[in-house]
Amino acid sequence: MVDDPTVPPELADHPPFEPLSVELPTTPGELREQIPACEGTAYFNTGATGPTPASLLDLLDEWNRYHKVDVLADGDAYEVGFAAYEAIRERVAPFLGVEPSELALTESTADGLSAVLAALDPTEIDTAVTTDLEHPAADVPLARLRERHGVAIERVACESGRLDTDAFARVVGETDADLVVVSSLAWTYGTRLPVAEVVAAARETDAFVLVDAVQEPGQCPVDVHEWGADAVVGSGHKWLLGAWGSGYLTVAESALDRLHPAQVGYRSVTEPTGAYEPKPGAARFERGTTAIGPHVALAESVRTFESLGLDTVRDEILRLTRRLVDQLPAERVLSPLDPETGLVTVAVPEPEATVERLREDGLVVRDLPDPEAVRVSVHCFNTDDEVDRVAAALSAEW
């Protein structure tokens, strides 16, 4: 139990103060049995949003009833809520390889990206360097910097999801870049980007580095400190199989002085008295009475994946992904033929129509705008039979 004097003892046996009393899965098969969406559907769209285990769905309902019924009778909703935020940070931070003081609880990846880019002083940014692999969640706030503040946006072209680090470093140096924004994993190709090398190149011009890592946690172990970036954003609703609203943002202590959040509230400051003294850590990016339930579920998702073992999860994802790729014509696979992640991008003549046809057969994938293709997200809860079915269904396109 988290030792917090603001939480009434009779209420402190509830997550996130005490873990959920459930039998945690220890194998991918056990995880699958706990996911209602897997009943009758072969779900291959986790890269967009993951299917949530029943225990976490129940927890969301239980938390809301607990916080809005039980706590009102026996305690203070704000005291319990604020203590819950702290308990969640304590639980989630080590999973990402950071200290609790380096973690902020946000609404989504897009929320974190926008918050960081709005917190930088635009008068100190002449040029931002990014790639042509970024998600609109990053592209939109970068476009705002360009349109509102005249920041030049340089996009380094990537071939088949591969970032040439020498070319990237050259652009950073030639433009004397002030800001670098990059994904750790390309959402359109499933390729891993060399984040540590990008950070090293950015340090040559003292550029601030912001990383979109939403596709990583839940696929493999993540240690944010190994990258050395200034800020990293993500969310629990994809590979961690959590709920919408479970975003997170990590900020290195050395980067805090460069960030002045544009949106602030009483959770952003040391004392909620109306004065503005930002919290000393990343929590200065937290604002007000945001939904706690999704982050309570995030803390439990972390427990679930620690129980499974992230090495086990990664190995099973790669095994299943190789099984899929091996059944497809090499010229149709736009992702690496030796898979690096569970994301497989496949060229088909009519992506949107293909998605609809597969859905009619109980197979859920998604189409992509660039490249024009379908993307299959393979997680450890998928089965050999499902992989074979989606491979056979895609083969009908050629």
N, C-alpha and C positions, 0 to 999 in steps of 0.2 A: 504493500500500500504506500502511496505517496504521502509523506508526512507533511501535511499542510494544516496549520491551525485554523484556517478559514473554512475548512470543510467539516461540517458536523459529523462526529464519529458514526452516527447511525446512517449517514449517507455515503460514507467514504468507501463502501464495499462495491461500488458501481464503477464500471469502466468510465474514464481512463484511470481512475485511482486504483482499482483492482482489475486485473485482466478478466476478460469474459470467461465464464465457466463453461467451456465447450471442449470437446475432444478435437485437438488440432490435427489437420492432415499431416501425414509424414511421407506420403507418396503422391505423385501426380494423379493416380487413380482415385485415391481418397479425396483429393481436392475436387476432382470432377464430380464425384457423388454428391458434393455439397453445393453444386451450382445448378439452380433450377433451369437456367437458359439452355443447358446442355440436354435437357429432356426433349428429344424430338427434333433438335436443331444442331447442325454441325456449324459451330460458330467460329469463323475465321476473320473477325474484324476487331480484335483486341487493340490493334494499333490506333483505332479511333476511340473506342470505349470498351472496356472489359466487362464480361458478365460477372455479377457479384454473387459470392456465396450466400446461402440462405442465412447463415449466422450473422453476417454483417447487415443484411437487410433487416433482420429482426432487431439488431442492435440499434439501428437508426430509429426505429419506432420506439424502442424501449428508452433510449436516451431522451427523446423529445418528451415522452410522458413523465419520465423521472424528473427532468429539469423544469417542466412546466406544471407538474402536479405535486410530486413528492417533495421537491425542494421548497416549493412555495409554502408548504405546510410546516416544514421543520427547519428551514434555513433561509439563506438569502441567495436568490438566483444569480446575482452578479458576483458574489463571493465565490460560489461554486463554479460558475462559468469561467471566471478569471483563473481560478485554480486549475480548472480543466485544461485551459490553454497551456499553462505551464507544464502540466503533467504530460500532455501530448508532445510538446517540444522535447522533454526529457526522454520520451520513448522513441521518437522518430529520428532525432538528430544522429545518434550513433549508427543507425542504419545507413545514413548517407555519408558517414565519415566526418561529421562536423560536431562542434560543441552546441549545446542548446542555445547559447547566446548568439550563435551564427544563423539560427533558423527562424524564419517568419512563416506564419500560417496565412496563406492567401486563398483566393477563390479558385484559381486555375493557373495554367501555364501562361495564358495570354494576360491575365491579371498581373502576374509577376513581371513579365517582360515589359508591359506598359508602365508599371510602377517604377521599375529601375530606369528606363529610358527617360521618363518624365522627371526623375530625381536628379539627373545629371544637369549641370549648368550648361545650357545650350550655347552660351557665349564662349565657352571653352572648347567647343567641338566644331572644328572646321570640316573634318572628313571622318566618315564611318566606313569601315571595310567589312563586308559580309560575303556570303556566297549566294549562288543561284539555287541552292537547295533548301533555303529557309521556308518555314511555314508562314502563312499569312499572319499568325499571331505575332511574329517578329516583324514581318514586312510592313504591317500597318503603322505601328508606332514609329518605325524608321521613316516611313513616308511622311509622317507628321513632322518629324525633325527637319526633313527636307523642305516641305511646303511652308511651315511656320517659321523656321529659323535659318533656312538657307544652308543647311548641312549637306555637303556633297556625299552621296551614297555610292560607293564603289563596290560592284559585285564581281567576285572572282568566279569565272565559269568553271564548272566541274564536269568531267566526262564520266558518264555512267555512275554518278554518285561518288566519284573519287576527287578529293581535294589535293591538288598539287601544292604541297607546303612551301616549296621554293617559290612558286609563282605567287602564292599568298603573301609570303614574307616580302617579296619584291614590291608588291602593291602597297603593303603596309609601310615599307620604308620610303618608297618614292612619293607617297602622298603625305608622309609624316602623320599617319593616322592617329586620331585621338580616341577612337572607339572601335571595338571589334565585336561583332555579334555572330555567333556560329552555333550550329547544333552539334551535339555529341554523336548523333546517329541520324542519318538522312531518312526522313519519313517516307520519301518517295522511292528509295532504292534499297533500304536496309543495310547500307554500308556504314561502317564506323569511321568517324572523322578523327584525325590526330589532334585532339584537343590540346594536349600538353605542348606539342610543337607549335600550334597556333598561339598559345599563350606566350611561349618563348619569343616568337616573332613580335608579338604585340609589346612585349617589355622593352624592345629596342627603341620604341617611340613613346613609351610610358602610356600606351593606350589602355583604356578601361576595357576589360573583357567580360562579356555577358554570354552565358552558355544556356541554350535550350536543351535540357536533358530529359525531356518528358518520356522518350521512348526507351530509356535505360532501366530505371528501377523496376524490379519485377521480372526482368529478363536475365539479369546477371548482377554480381556484386558491384557496388558503386562506392568509390571513395573520392569525394569532391576535392579533398586536399591534394590528391595526387595530380589533379589537373592544374591547380594553381590559379584558377580563374578568380576574378573579383566577385562575380555573382553567378549563381546557377539557379535555374527555375525548373519546375516540374509539377506533376500532379499525380494523385493516387488513383484516378479513375480509369487508367489504361491497363498496363501490365500488372499493376498491383491489385486490380479487380475491385477497387473501391468505388465510392460514390462521387457524383459530380459535386464540386465545391470543395474538394480536398487538395487544393493547390499548396505549394510550398516554395519558399525562396531562401536560398542561403547567401549570406554576404560575408566575405572575409573581413576580419577586424581591421585590416590595413586599408580597406576600401571605404570604410564608413564616412570618413571626412569628405569624400568626393560626392556623397549622396545626400540630397536634401529632399525628402519625399514631398511631392506636390499635393497629395491628399493625406491629411492627418486627422486624428481623432483622439479621444481620451485614452485609447489603448496604445497610441503612438508615443506617449509621454511618460515621464517618471511618476508624476502625480496628476491625476485627472481633476485638476482644480481650475482649468481654463488657461493656465500659463503654458508656454511652449518650451519645454526642456525635453528634447527627444530621448527616448530610451537609449541606453548605451550600446545596444546590440541591434540585430536585424529586426527585432520586434517593433522598431520604430515604423515599420511598414504596415503594421496591423492597425486597424482604424477603430471599429466600434463593435456593435452587437452582431457580428457575423455568425452564420450557422456553425454550431459546434459539432453537431452530429456527424457530418462527413469526416471531420478530423478525428473524432473518436474512433470511427470506423477505420481511418487510415492507420491509427496506432495498432488496431487489431489486425489489419492487413500485414503490417510489419511482423507481428507475431506469427501469422500464418506462414509467411515466406521464410522466416527464420526456422520454423519447424520443418518445412520442406527441405530447407538447405538450398541456398542460391546456386551452388555448384550443380546440384541435382537438377534444379529447374533449368539452368542454362544448358546442361548436357542433353536433357530431354528435348528441349526446344530445337537444338541443333540437329539432333538425331531425326526428329520428325521433319524438319525443314529439308534436310538432305534427301529424305525419302520422297518428298514432294518434287524437289528439283530433279532428281534422277529419273522421274517419270515424264518430264516435260522436254520438248525439243530445246536444245541449248540455245538456238537462235531466237527462241521466244522468251527466254528468261533474261530480264534486264537487270536483275539483282546478281550478286556474285554466284557463280556456279558452285563455289565452295562457300556455303552460307556463313555469314558472320552473325546474323540475328534471325529472328523469326519472321521478318518481313520479306516477302517474295513478290516481286513485281513482274507481271506477265503481259506481254504484248498480245492483244486480241484486236480484231477489226472494229468491233463496236462495244467498247467497255461498258457503257450504261446498260445496253441491252443484255450483255452477258451477266451482269450483276443481277438483273431482274430474272433472267432464265434460271440462274443457279438458286436464287431465293425460292423459286417455285419448287425446286427439288430439295429444299431444306438446307441449303448451303449458303452461309452468309459471308460475303466478301464485299469489297468496295471498289469503285472506280477512282482513277486519279486523273487530274486535269493535265499534268505535265510530269512525266510522259503520259501520253494517252494509253492507258493500260488498266488492268485490274491489279489490286494488291491483296495478297493472301497473308493474314497475320496468324502465324502458328504459335500457339502457346503449349505449355506442358500438359494442360488438361485435354488437349485434343488426342485423338487415337489414330492408330495405323489405318483402321478402316475409313475414318473420316478423311484422312490425307489421301488415300487411294480414291475415294469418291470424288474429291474436288479435282484431283489430277485427271480423272476420266472425264469429268464434266467440262473441264477447260479444253481437253483434247478435241471435243466436238467443234470447237471454234476454228479448227484447221484440219 
